[in-house]
Amino acid sequence: MRRRLLEKCSQKRKDVVLGFDLRSQFKPFRLRSRFRLLLRSFMPEGTVAPMRLALAALLTLLPAAAHASIGEVWRRVQWGESDAALAREFGKRATVLDRPIEYGDAETRVVLRDVTLGGHDFAVYFQMDKAGRGLRRIHFERPRHGAVLGVFRDVVAALEAELGAPTRACEIPRQAPTGYQAQSVRVWVRDAGTVRAVFRDTTLSAGEGCLAENRSGTSPCGLTGQIFVQISRENGC
């Protein structure tokens, strides 16, 4: 009986040291308290404070990595630049397509994968002018299965942190020119170009619209919704 009680107390102590109680649905303690208990459990006396400072310095780097900015791509390119120049600039990160992706007045041959924006993965498509005038737009797009309202809010928050308040916001209803998709648009007009963040709702045939979706994870509406950020010299919603 005594041994069983000791094992039970030992297990409870391990749960608390790790920062949660396994029997209470993993409810976390405050972050600072959790790290303090964890460090004291494994580090010799007198080394906790220095390690805590080092860990705090490391944690300050995490938000920057999780919320990488559009400027990390934008500042490395120039309007009118060629596909070959873009491929050289981004090296192994760049994928050069055998056949271009058509975008009406532009086409894409160079793509960057797994670019983080607002803490979420995007692909970057460098849209080249079909008339031969080089780079026309930088197009960040979220994979369709992850195009939900929570992600769009995160992206807008990241852009506001980098660029300030939007120059204007547009809420476009379902109509024929937009393929009967409602759109939520934020626009930042800057000297170097214009940034547009766009969330396109599902089509009418999809039933329930994405603009009413409040969760930040994936959902059925993401199959037809779309989130993208475009940088160009063009202005307007």
C-alpha positions as CSV (number, residue, x, y, z in Angstrom):
1,M,0.0,0.0,0.0
2,R,2.8,2.4,0.9
3,R,4.6,1.7,-2.3
4,R,1.4,2.3,-4.3
5,L,0.9,5.7,-2.6
6,L,4.5,6.7,-3.3
7,E,4.2,5.8,-7.0
8,K,1.0,7.8,-7.2
9,C,2.6,10.9,-5.5
10,S,5.6,10.5,-7.8
11,Q,3.5,10.4,-10.9
12,K,1.5,13.5,-9.8
13,R,4.8,15.4,-9.2
14,K,6.0,14.5,-12.7
15,D,2.7,15.8,-14.2
16,V,3.0,19.1,-12.3
17,V,6.7,19.6,-13.2
18,L,5.9,19.2,-16.9
19,G,3.4,22.0,-16.6
20,F,0.1,20.2,-16.8
21,D,-2.1,17.8,-14.9
22,L,-2.8,14.7,-17.1
23,R,-6.1,14.1,-15.2
24,S,-7.5,17.6,-15.9
25,Q,-7.4,17.6,-19.8
26,F,-3.9,19.1,-20.1
27,K,-4.7,22.5,-18.5
28,P,-1.5,24.5,-18.7
29,F,0.0,26.6,-16.0
30,R,1.3,30.0,-16.7
31,L,4.2,29.8,-19.2
32,R,6.7,31.4,-16.8
33,S,5.9,29.0,-14.0
34,R,6.0,26.0,-16.2
35,F,9.5,26.8,-17.4
36,R,10.7,27.6,-13.9
37,L,9.5,24.2,-12.5
38,L,10.9,22.4,-15.5
39,L,14.4,24.0,-15.2
40,R,14.6,23.4,-11.4
41,S,13.8,19.7,-11.9
42,F,16.7,19.1,-14.3
43,M,19.3,21.8,-13.7
44,P,21.8,21.9,-10.8
45,E,21.3,24.6,-8.2
46,G,22.6,28.0,-9.3
47,T,22.2,27.4,-13.0
48,V,18.4,28.0,-13.4
49,A,18.7,31.8,-13.7
50,P,21.3,31.9,-16.5
51,M,19.4,29.2,-18.4
52,R,16.1,31.1,-17.9
53,L,17.7,34.2,-19.5
54,A,19.0,32.1,-22.4
55,L,15.6,30.5,-23.0
56,A,13.8,33.9,-22.8
57,A,16.2,35.2,-25.5
58,L,15.4,32.2,-27.7
59,L,11.7,32.6,-27.3
60,T,11.9,36.2,-28.5
61,L,13.0,34.8,-31.9
62,L,10.0,32.5,-32.3
63,P,7.3,35.2,-33.3
64,A,9.6,36.5,-36.1
65,A,10.0,33.0,-37.5
66,A,6.2,32.2,-37.2
67,H,5.1,35.5,-38.7
68,A,7.6,36.0,-41.6
69,S,6.9,39.2,-43.6
70,I,6.2,39.9,-47.2
71,G,9.2,42.2,-47.2
72,E,11.5,39.1,-46.9
73,V,10.6,38.3,-50.5
74,W,9.7,41.8,-51.8
75,R,13.0,43.5,-51.0
76,R,14.9,40.8,-52.9
77,V,13.2,41.5,-56.3
78,Q,12.8,44.4,-58.7
79,W,9.9,45.2,-61.0
80,G,10.7,44.1,-64.6
81,E,13.1,41.4,-63.4
82,S,13.4,38.3,-65.5
83,D,12.6,34.7,-64.6
84,A,16.3,33.8,-64.8
85,A,17.3,36.6,-62.4
86,L,14.6,35.5,-59.9
87,A,15.8,31.9,-60.1
88,R,19.4,33.0,-59.4
89,E,18.3,35.2,-56.5
90,F,16.4,32.5,-54.6
91,G,18.6,29.6,-55.6
92,K,17.5,26.2,-54.3
93,R,14.4,27.7,-52.8
94,A,13.0,28.4,-56.2
95,T,11.1,25.9,-58.3
96,V,11.3,26.5,-62.1
97,L,8.2,25.1,-63.8
98,D,8.4,23.2,-67.1
99,R,5.2,24.8,-68.3
100,P,4.0,28.3,-67.1
101,I,0.8,28.9,-65.1
102,E,-1.4,31.3,-66.9
103,Y,-2.8,34.4,-65.1
104,G,-4.6,36.3,-67.8
105,D,-2.2,39.1,-68.6
106,A,0.7,37.3,-66.8
107,E,2.3,33.9,-66.4
108,T,4.4,32.2,-63.8
109,R,7.5,30.0,-64.2
110,V,9.3,30.6,-60.9
111,V,7.6,29.5,-57.6
112,L,8.7,29.6,-53.9
113,R,7.2,26.9,-51.7
114,D,6.5,27.0,-47.9
115,V,6.8,30.8,-47.4
116,T,5.3,31.7,-44.0
117,L,2.9,34.7,-43.7
118,G,1.0,35.4,-40.5
119,G,2.1,32.0,-39.2
120,H,0.7,30.0,-42.1
121,D,2.2,28.4,-45.2
122,F,1.9,30.1,-48.6
123,A,3.3,29.6,-52.0
124,V,4.8,32.6,-53.9
125,Y,4.2,32.9,-57.7
126,F,6.2,35.5,-59.6
127,Q,3.8,36.7,-62.3
128,M,5.6,37.9,-65.4
129,D,4.1,40.3,-67.9
130,K,3.2,38.4,-71.1
131,A,4.3,41.4,-73.2
132,G,7.9,40.8,-72.1
133,R,8.2,43.6,-69.5
134,G,9.4,41.2,-66.8
135,L,8.1,40.8,-63.2
136,R,4.6,42.3,-62.9
137,R,3.2,40.9,-59.6
138,I,4.3,38.9,-56.6
139,H,1.4,36.6,-55.7
140,F,1.3,34.8,-52.3
141,E,-1.4,32.1,-52.2
142,R,-2.7,29.9,-49.4
143,P,-3.4,26.2,-50.4
144,R,-7.2,25.9,-51.0
145,H,-7.8,23.5,-48.2
146,G,-6.5,26.0,-45.7
147,A,-8.4,29.1,-47.1
148,V,-10.6,30.0,-44.1
149,L,-11.5,33.2,-42.3
150,G,-9.2,32.6,-39.3
151,V,-6.1,32.4,-41.6
152,F,-7.2,35.6,-43.4
153,R,-7.4,37.4,-40.1
154,D,-3.9,36.2,-39.1
155,V,-2.5,37.4,-42.5
156,V,-4.2,40.8,-42.2
157,A,-2.8,41.2,-38.6
158,A,0.7,40.4,-39.9
159,L,0.4,42.9,-42.7
160,E,-0.8,45.6,-40.4
161,A,2.1,44.9,-38.1
162,E,4.5,45.4,-41.0
163,L,2.8,48.0,-43.1
164,G,0.4,49.8,-40.7
165,A,-3.3,50.3,-41.1
166,P,-4.7,49.5,-44.5
167,T,-5.2,52.4,-46.9
168,R,-8.7,51.1,-47.6
169,A,-10.9,48.1,-47.1
170,C,-13.4,46.7,-49.6
171,E,-16.3,44.3,-49.0
172,I,-17.4,43.1,-52.4
173,P,-20.7,41.2,-52.7
174,R,-21.4,38.2,-54.9
175,Q,-21.7,39.3,-58.5
176,A,-21.0,38.1,-62.0
177,P,-17.6,39.8,-62.5
178,T,-16.2,38.0,-59.4
179,G,-17.7,34.6,-60.3
180,Y,-20.4,35.1,-57.8
181,Q,-17.9,34.9,-55.0
182,A,-18.0,37.5,-52.2
183,Q,-14.7,39.1,-51.4
184,S,-13.0,40.8,-48.5
185,V,-10.1,43.0,-49.5
186,R,-7.5,45.0,-47.7
187,V,-5.3,47.4,-49.6
188,W,-2.0,49.1,-48.6
189,V,-0.7,51.7,-51.0
190,R,3.0,52.4,-50.6
191,D,5.7,54.1,-52.7
192,A,7.3,50.8,-53.8
193,G,3.9,49.2,-54.8
194,T,0.5,48.2,-53.7
195,V,-0.3,45.3,-51.4
196,R,-3.7,43.6,-51.7
197,A,-4.9,40.9,-49.3
198,V,-7.9,39.1,-50.6
199,F,-10.3,36.5,-49.2
200,R,-12.7,35.0,-51.7
201,D,-15.8,33.3,-50.3
202,T,-17.2,30.0,-51.6
203,T,-19.3,30.0,-54.8
204,L,-23.1,29.9,-54.5
205,S,-23.1,26.2,-55.4
206,A,-21.0,25.5,-52.3
207,G,-23.9,26.2,-50.0
208,E,-22.5,27.8,-46.8
209,G,-20.1,30.7,-47.3
210,C,-16.6,31.0,-45.8
211,L,-17.2,34.6,-44.7
212,A,-19.4,33.2,-41.9
213,E,-16.7,30.7,-40.8
214,N,-15.1,31.6,-37.5
215,R,-12.7,28.8,-36.9
216,S,-9.0,29.2,-37.8
217,G,-8.5,25.6,-39.0
218,T,-9.5,23.9,-42.2
219,S,-13.2,23.3,-43.1
220,P,-15.3,22.2,-46.1
221,C,-15.6,25.9,-47.2
222,G,-11.8,25.9,-47.9
223,L,-12.3,23.6,-50.9
224,T,-13.6,26.5,-52.9
225,G,-12.5,29.6,-50.9
226,Q,-9.3,31.4,-51.7
227,I,-6.8,33.6,-49.8
228,F,-4.0,35.4,-51.5
229,V,-1.8,38.5,-51.1
230,Q,-0.6,40.4,-54.2
231,I,2.1,43.0,-54.5
232,S,2.1,45.1,-57.7
233,R,2.4,48.6,-59.1
234,E,-1.4,48.6,-59.7
235,N,-3.8,50.4,-57.5
236,G,-7.3,49.7,-56.3
237,C,-9.5,46.9,-54.9
